[in-house]
Amino acid sequence: MLLFSRFVVPVNAPVIENGFVHIEQGCIVSLGHAADRPIDNDLIDYGDAVICPGFVNAHTHLELSSLCGKVAPTDDFTDWLKRLVRIIRAELSTKEQLQASVRLGIEQSLACGVTCVGDITREPDWIRPILAQSPLCGVSFGEIIAIGKMRDQWRNKLLAATKPYPGSSRMRVGVSPHAPYTVDPEVMAACAEKTATLRIPLCMHIAETLAEAEFTLQHRGPFRQHLAELGVWDDNMESPSSQPIDLALTTGLLTSRTVVAHANYVCDDDINKLAQSQSSVAYCPRTHEAFGHQPHRYRAMLRAGVNVAIGADSLASNPTLSVLEELQCLRHRDGVDPQLLMEMGTINGAKALGRIDQVGSLTPGKSADLAVMALPNSHVREWAGIFNEGIAPMAVYAAGEVANVHQ
């Protein structure tokens, strides 16, 4: 099969004008200028469009997809978290409810051109079969919450999170100790050790709010109150007396296999530690804005050598799961260079999730995961026109198969 378009954007090589992508058996065989195309009867010409790798959502919670518009974010994160917990208990407590919500998230992800995800699940045994049957590639991170009176649950949760699931070569397993205010430091260390042994990815929400540091330094503030209201708080817990990034570093969580979700509140020293550890950061622009956080330091991170990828978080905090819309937001707000935007939305995410061997760029031998966007009439001479607000994929391929097409 041959796909043609006005622009082909490999990401890791120069943009090809009037280019083709040759696909066989679900993989990219070759790409180049139209004049050099091989003979193939199965030809699709997308015209004035851009073909690029499928987008990578480096941090998401597909289980929350049915909550779109039901838990509006505010600048009071812990209040939002309390409301989220209540609605999860009311509407997402059964296997059927969670699976239906994940299916909704998968459908929307593919419609948005996302073909690879770093998804966090509270119930791996329920959700991983659904992911494995889907066209998506990526990592299913089994979530662990183990602190205070819930601490003893960690062994069973870690076992469930790391259990291999043989249903798909496109979806691997990982571990997600939730956050410094929901996971005991000793459990963080156990997660770090287990993932190091198995050489699998790890994801954790770190430095997401200012209140997080208040908790890790002194066990004070709204997160302690939240744990007390949930009946989880234990007065015998010792405070780690560390800033969140330092805590993650000392417990062994920061490695080249780690995705740090958000990293909204970091200093120069924190950024240097992230760079030295080779950890990746999943920045979620629209969720970040919705909660009214201070300006994100993603540009300082990039300058320091941190691999910054893009996440769309969840439909509990974001109107869509579109990585392209996240990139359009950054282009409109910050004027970010189009090539850098494309890297953050594709190859950087693939690197963060340990899937760079399979997706993230249009490279011969990689999976044929592609997104096709029609260019607006005013931008047919500029591939960066796809970062105009309102542009969405017209076709999406996962492993060479049409995953979602908009006519």
N, C-alpha and C positions, 0 to 999 in steps of 0.2 A: 504494500500500500504506500502511495506517495501523497503527501500533503504539501500544498503550495500556499504561499501567502506573500504579501508585499514585503513583510519583514519576518525573519526568523531570528530569535534572540536566544543563543545558546547559553548565555550568562558567563560561562568560563572561556569564551572566545568572542571575537568581534561579531557584531551584528551583521547578518547577511541580508542584503536587499534583493528582492525577487528570489526567494530561496525555497528550498524543499527540505522535507524530512522524510526519509525512507524507513518504513517500519516493516518488520517481519517477525512473526511468532512472539509478538508482545514486546519486542525490544527495538531500540533505535539501531539501524544498520549503518546509515550514513546521513549526512546533511551537506548542503552546499548551494551554489547558485543554480538557478533553473536551467541554464544552458548546459550544465554538467549532469543533469538528472539521468538516472538509469531508466530503462524501458520498463514500464509497469502499467498494466491495463487498469488496475484499481487506483484511480487518481481522483483526488478531491482538491479543487482549487478554491481557496477561501478569499481570493481577491485582495482588496485593500484591508488587510487584517494583520495581526501579529500572532505568531506562534511562539510560545515560550514554555518552559517547564511548568508542570502543575505546581500550584502554590503549596507551600508547607506551613501549616498552622502549628507552630512549635509548642504552644501551650493552650489546651482547651479542656473543657469538661462537657462532653457530649451528653452526659446523663442529665444535665440541666436544661436541655434544649426545649422542653415543653413549658419552661417557666418564662418564656419571652414576654416582657412587659409586665410581669407580675411582681417583681421585686426591684423597684426603681432605685438605682444607686444614689447616694447622697454623700456629703462630705463627712458624715459620721459612719465610718466603716463598720464599727462594731454593732451599731444599730441595724445596719443593712444585714450583717451576718446573722443577727438574732432573727430577723424576719425571714432570711433565707432558710435557716434551720427549721423554723416553724412550718414553712410551706413545703419543704422537703418531706418532713414527717407526715404532712397531710396529703401530699399528692404524689410522692415518689418513694413510697415505702414497700411496694411489692415488686416482684420480679417482672411482672407484666408491664407495670408502669415505667420502670426503668428501661426495659428493653424498647418499649414504644418511643420513649424520649430519645434514646440513642439512635434509633432508626430515623427519627426526624432530623437529628443532628447530622447524620451521615448524608441524608438526602440534600440538606441545605449546603453542606460542605462541598459536595460534588457540583451542585448548581453554581457555587461561587468560584469554581475552578480549583478548589483545594483537593489535592489527591494524596496528601501525606499529613498525618496528625501526630501530635504528642498528646494523647488523651489520658486523662486521669479518671480512674473508676474506683468506686467504693466497693463494688461487688464483681471482682474479676471473673468468677465462675459463671455469672449470669451474662456478663457483657462481652467477654472475649469471643464466644462463639458468633455473636452478631457482627463484631468487627472482622473476624476471620472470613465470614461469608460475604463481606462487602468488597467493593473495588478498592477501598482505601489501603494505603501503605502507612507504615509508621510504628509507633510504640504505644502499647497499652500499659500505663503505669498504675500498678495496684497501690491504692492510697492506704496509708497507715496513720491512724490517730491513736496515740497511746501516751496519756499523761495522767497524773494524779490517780484517781480511782479507776481509770480505764487503762492504766499502764500495763497490766498483766495480759492484755489482749494482743500484745505486739507479736508474740511468736506465731500465733495462728494467722495473723494478718500478713506477716512477712512470708510465711509458707505459701499462702494463697497468692500473694503478689508475684512470687518468683516461680510458681509452678509453670512448667513449659506448656504451651498450648500448640499442638501439632497441626491445627487446622489450616494454617496459611503461612507461606514463606514471606508474605508481605507485611505481616504484623508480628512484631517481636514484643517480648515482655520487659517491663522495667518496674522500678519501685519508686513510690512517692511518699516519703515521710512528709506529712502535710505542711506544717509550719512550726517555727520555734515556740509558738504558744499552744501547740496541740501535741507536741511530741517531746518526751523526756530526752535529755541529752544522751543518756546511755542507750536509748533506743535509736537515736540518730546514729551513734557510733556502730551499733549492730547492723543497721541498714547499710552504712558505708562499707563495713567489712563484708557483708553478704554480696553486695553488688560488685565489689572488687574481686571477690572469689569467682563469681559467675561471669564477670566482664560484661555486665548489662547496664543500661542507662539508669540514671537516677534524676528525679525532679523534685524540687522543693520550693514552696513559696517563701522567699526570704526578703527582708527589708521592704515589705509591701506597704507598711504604714509606720508612722512615728510611734504609735502606741506599742508596736512590736518591741522596739528597743527598751521602752519603759518596763516591759514585762521581763525581757531577758536580763536586764541589768539589776532589777530590784524586785521582781514579781509583784509589781504594782500596776495600777491603771485599769482601763476598761476590759482588757483581756482576762485579767484575774477575776474581775466581777462577772464576766461572761461565763467563765468556767464554774464559778460558784453558783450561778443561777442554773446551770445545767446539772448541778449536783456532782461535778467531777473534781472540784478543788480538794486538795489534800494539804493540810497545814504542815505536814512533814516534808513537803518538797523543798529542796534546796535551790536557791536561785543560782543560775550559772554565772551571773555577774559579768556578762560579756555582751558586746554589741552583736547583732545578728550575724553579720558576715564573719566576725571572729569566732563565734560559736560554731558556725558551719565549718570553718577551717579547722578548728581544734578537734572536732568530732570526726574529721576525715571525709566530710561530705563534698568538699570542693575538689573535683578532679576533671579530667578531660571528658569524662562520660556524664558530667552533671549539667542539667539545665536549671538555672536559677530563674524562677518565675518572678517577674516584675522588677525587683531591685530598684524600687522607686526612691528610696532614701539611702544614698550612699555618698561617702566622702571620697576624696582623692586616694586615700590609703586603701579604702575598700576596693576601689576600682583597680588599683595596682595588684591587690591580692587576687581579685578575680582573673586578671590577666595572667599572673604568675601561675595560678592553678590550672589555667587553660579551660576553665569552666565557661559555659555559654550562658547568655542572658536572653530570656524570652520577654521582649518588651511588647506590651499590649496597649497601643496608643489610645484607642477610643475608650477602653475601660479606664485607663489612667485618667483621661479627661473627665469621665463621668463622675469619678470620685473626688475631683478637685484637688488632686495631688500637685505638689510643686513640680516645676518643669523637669522632665526626665533627662538624665545625663547620658543618653545613649550615644551622643556624638563624642563626648569625652571617653566613653568606653571604647568606641571604635578607634579613636586616636591612640588609646593605650594598648590596642591589640586584642580587645575582648571580642569574641564572636557574638554579635548581636543579631538575633533572629526575631521574627515577628510572631506574636500570638494573638488570637482573637478572643481568648478567654472563654466565656460562655454566653448563652443567650439570657442568662440571669443578670448580666451586666452590660450587654452589648446588643444592639439591634439586629446584627447579622453575624455570621461566622466567616465573613469574607476577608481574607488576607489582602486581596486587591483593594478593597475599600479602606483597610488600614493604611496601605501604601498611598492611596489617593489622599487620605487625611494628612499624611506627612508631607506629601508634595505640595498640597495647598497651604498648609500651615507653616512649614519650615523651608520649603523650597529645596528639598533634598534632591541630589543628583539622580536622574533616572536609573543609571547603571547600578548605583548603590542601593536604590530602592529594590530593584529586581534581585540583587544579591541577598538582601535582608529577607525578602519574601520567598526565596527558593533555596539556593545553595547553602546559605548560612543555617537555615532551619534543618536541612538535611544533615549538615555537619553536627549540629546540636544534638540531633536524635540518633546519631550513629548510622545514618542511612545514606551517606554520601556516595557509597559504592553503587547504590541502586537508583537514586533519584536526585533532583536538585539542579540538574543541568541537562542540556541536550547534547549528550555524549554517546557516541557509538558504544554499544554494549550495555548501556543503562536501560532501565524499563521505559517504555514509551508512555510516560505520564506527561500529558500536554494540556495546555489551556490555549484557546484561540479567541482573541478579542478583535471585533471589527473596529477599525479606526473611524473616528468622526470625520465628516467631510472636510472639516477645517484643518485636519492633522494627517492627511493621507501621506504626507512627505516626512512625517516624524513619528517614529515608533513610540516615543514617549507620550503620544496622545492617549495611550491607554490609561494614563494616570489622571486623566480628566474625570471629574466627578460624574457619576452616572454610567460610566462604561462598565460592562459586565461581560463575562464569557459567552460566546455564541456556541462554543462546542468544547467538550472536555473529554480527554481520553485517559484511561487508566490501564496500564499494561497493554496498550494498543487497541483496547476496546472502547467504544463510545460509552462514556459513563453518564453523560447528561448533555443534551443538546437543546438549545433554545432557537426556535424558528421564528 
